[in-house]
């Protein structure tokens, strides 16, 4: 049974743009560990706030990724 994980992130002052680039690479790596879908959202209201989601068929795949 597939499950979606929601991982909130918050960047410190003046580093949100660099953080977004690095986090984007980490989010894409989820597919190497069995994620069937993944997203990265940046808040429009608070530009330091991010939400990563990923869909895994098995919890063990997520554990390996994390």
C-alpha positions in Angstrom: 0.0 0.0 0.0 1.4 3.4 -1.0 1.9 6.2 1.4 2.7 9.9 1.1 5.2 11.5 3.4 5.1 15.3 4.1 8.3 16.8 5.3 8.3 20.4 6.3 11.5 22.4 6.0 12.4 25.9 7.1 15.5 27.8 5.8 17.3 30.3 8.0 17.6 34.0 7.0 19.2 34.9 3.7 19.8 31.3 2.8 16.4 30.2 1.3 17.5 30.4 -2.3 20.6 28.3 -1.8 18.6 25.9 0.4 16.0 25.5 -2.3 18.7 24.4 -4.8 20.2 21.8 -2.4 16.9 20.5 -1.3 15.8 20.1 -4.9 18.7 17.7 -5.4 17.7 15.7 -2.3 14.1 15.6 -3.3 15.0 14.2 -6.7 17.1 11.5 -5.1 14.0 10.0 -3.6 13.3 8.3 -6.9 16.5 6.3 -6.5 15.0 4.8 -3.3 11.7 3.8 -4.8 9.6 7.0 -4.7 6.9 6.9 -7.4 6.2 10.6 -7.1 7.8 13.6 -5.3 7.3 17.3 -5.1 8.9 20.4 -3.5 6.7 23.4 -2.7 7.9 26.8 -1.6 5.5 29.0 0.3 4.5 32.3 -1.4 3.6 33.8 2.0 6.8 32.8 3.8 9.7 32.3 1.3 11.7 30.4 3.9 9.1 27.7 4.2 9.2 24.5 2.1 7.2 21.3 1.9 8.6 18.2 0.5 6.3 15.3 -0.4 7.1 11.8 -1.7 5.1 8.7 -2.4 6.5 5.4 -1.5 5.0 1.9 -2.0 6.8 0.5 1.0 7.8 2.1 4.3 11.2 0.4 4.1 11.9 2.3 0.9 11.3 5.6 2.7 13.5 4.5 5.6 16.3 3.8 3.2 15.8 7.2 1.6 15.7 9.1 4.9 
